[in-house]
């Protein structure tokens, strides 16, 4: 083994390790983004459902309710 071969092997291994870790990190970031978007979508749907439910259970018209209370 010559010093050149050892340096080339180490350099090649380092580049491969860097490449695979970069791919792995990119995959993790993409999955985190997709999960985050899905969570935001579900929270938005629940918020809209709660608003709709509040409208359905609440008074139809505040002015009419006020008149009937008098």
Secondary structure by P-SEA (a helix, b strand, c coil): ccaaaaaaaaaaaaaaaaaaaaaaaaaaaaaaaaaaaaaaaaaaaaaaaaaaaaaaaccccaaaaaaaac
